[in-house]
Structures are given as structure tokens and as C-alpha cells.
Amino acid sequence: MIKLLDSFPTELKKQVSKNSPSNRKYNKNKKKIKYSKQHKVQVSNKNTSTEGINKPTVYAFDTIKKLPLNTKRQISSAMAQLFNVKGTSFEDKEKAYKKIITLSKEFGICTMGLTDKYNEYLSSINSIESEAEKN
């Protein structure tokens, strides 16, 4: 390796030494380079999405403000938690189900699992009602 570096022109040697792993994060005195606050802000802005920031928050249950539905992630978690929300009536859950279905179609989320859960929920409610009528 040393023989190869000796055969390189001096300009290439400088580029290789600048890009070597030992010199990337450290300066000549072997101290870590401190980044400015502006650099940190610029880097953090690249990682965040501005999707839904200016929109008002939409909830599956408007009355109790549970299960927000602004992003794909929130919609998929609402699909998982829809029938576990306590303190809501059957009509509220039905409205929330319809809201989640329409928004998931907009975001392109598969709703097959939610429809299966919804059908199971309906069948359990129907069986409870039929048992109550028999007694």
C-alpha cells in the first residue's frame, strides 16, 4: 500500500489523506469537530416530513378526540385500535370505521384486516343481542 501511495502524484495523496477514515471526524489536533446549530437544524429538517402540519387534526372519534388520522402511520394504528376504544357506542364505532376506510383509500392502505375485524365485531354484537332477546 505504501508503494502505491508513493507512485501517486502529490495532489492525489492529499485527497486520499483527507478522505481517510481517521481524518473525517477529527481535525489536526485529534479533537472532535463541533457542528454549529444551523448545521443541526438543516440536517434535522431533511429527516422530518411536513405532511399534515398545516392541516387540522382529524380524529376517528370526534367527541372524545381519540385516534388521530393525519398520517399513514396514525391511520394504520387506528385500524388496529378501533374496537379497543372504551366509552364509545356502536354508532360512534361505525362512523369511525367509515372515516378510517375513506382515509385509508386516500393514503393507499390495505383495509382487508380491518373489514375482517369489523365483521367479527358485528357478529359478536348480533349474538349478544340475540341472547338478550331469548332471555
PEZI-V796516 format. One record per pair of residues at least 4 apart in sequence whose ideal C-beta (glycine too) atoms are under 7 Angstrom apart, sorted by sequence separation. I is the first residue (numbers start at 1). J is the second residue. If there is no record, write none. Layout:
i->{I,I}
j->{J,J}
This chain:
i->{1,2,3,8,10,11,12,13,14,15,16,22,26,27,35,37,38,39,40,41,42,44,70,72,73,74,75,76,77,78,81,88,90,91,92,93,94,95,96,97,98,99,100,101,102,103,111,112,113,114,115,116,117,118,119,120,121,122,123,124,125,126,127,128,129,130,131,8,18,26,35,61,69,88,104,17,26,27,59,60,61,68,69,25,59,60,104,5,25,59,59,60,69,58,59,83,101,57,58,67,82,58,57,67,82,100,55,82,52,60,67,82,52,66,51,79,97,60,78,64,61,64,75,61,75,63,67,75,69,61,69,75,76,69,75,83,61,72,79,90,60,72,83,60,60}
j->{5,6,7,12,14,15,16,17,18,19,20,26,30,31,39,41,42,43,44,45,46,48,74,76,77,78,79,80,81,82,85,92,94,95,96,97,98,99,100,101,102,103,104,105,106,107,115,116,117,118,119,120,121,122,123,124,125,126,127,128,129,130,131,132,133,134,135,13,23,31,40,66,74,93,109,23,32,33,65,66,67,74,75,32,66,67,111,13,33,67,68,69,78,68,69,93,111,68,69,78,93,70,70,81,96,114,70,97,70,78,85,100,71,85,71,100,118,82,100,87,85,88,100,88,103,92,96,104,99,92,100,107,109,103,109,117,96,107,114,125,96,109,121,99,100}
